[in-house]
Amino acid sequence: MTIQAEADPTTPSAVLDRVNLVLDAFNGVSRLTLAQIVRRTGLPRSSAHRMLERLVSMRWLHREGRDYTLGLRLMELGSLAVHQDRLHATALPHLQELQRVTGFVVHLAVLEGDDLVYLEKLGGRLATVVPTRIGGRRPAPSTALGKALLAYDGTPGPSYDHIREHGIAFEKEESLPGFGCIAVPIGLIGSAVAAVSVCGPLSHLRFDHKFATPVRLTATAIWRALDRNHVTPTLQRRRPLHSTASAQEPQYA
């Protein structure tokens, strides 16, 4: 019987897999020790140490004493990726206006699998209170943005039927005590390529027409601009549009 040898850990694909393991270990935490990285990745301690030091020299990671954190190079590349996305570039002025008008925290996000990925966050003084960040992920069902996107991704259930019927999703203290969110999908009727939301303290935010209207108008404005440029966001999987897409009205008028 022939025993298949393990893949050479020095081959390019194996090295990339190990780098990916190391970087994924930082998901949800800001700093890790070598021992913690070894536990999270399952890599041999010596291999992990060599890789960590190499990543530090390349500025992908930063070391402070025994702790490792994500480095400036990753931040630079992540920021570049976000700002090169045509969805983000098209939506940004409309998001800025929504934040100015409402004074609340404004988010732009897309769906990737079961996760919500934030492409933008604007919020002034409230931004530091709301625990979200550009490039961050959250389970989609726990957020208004995620609910809006899951509804138009075909997720079954009465709550999603309600979102599809009314074209809006709400979140009350599910992510942060005392805060709520209003989210609206961006796209043609019956579909969504992204979603926009406002988030603020429940003492000031109301789930009514007055507060929902600016979010709806922003979603409409973004989609009209996107539709003119035929934009599909980087993280969003492509989905077929209706055959009469060019003749249809946006998601919201």
Disulfide bonds with the S-S distance in Angstrom:
none
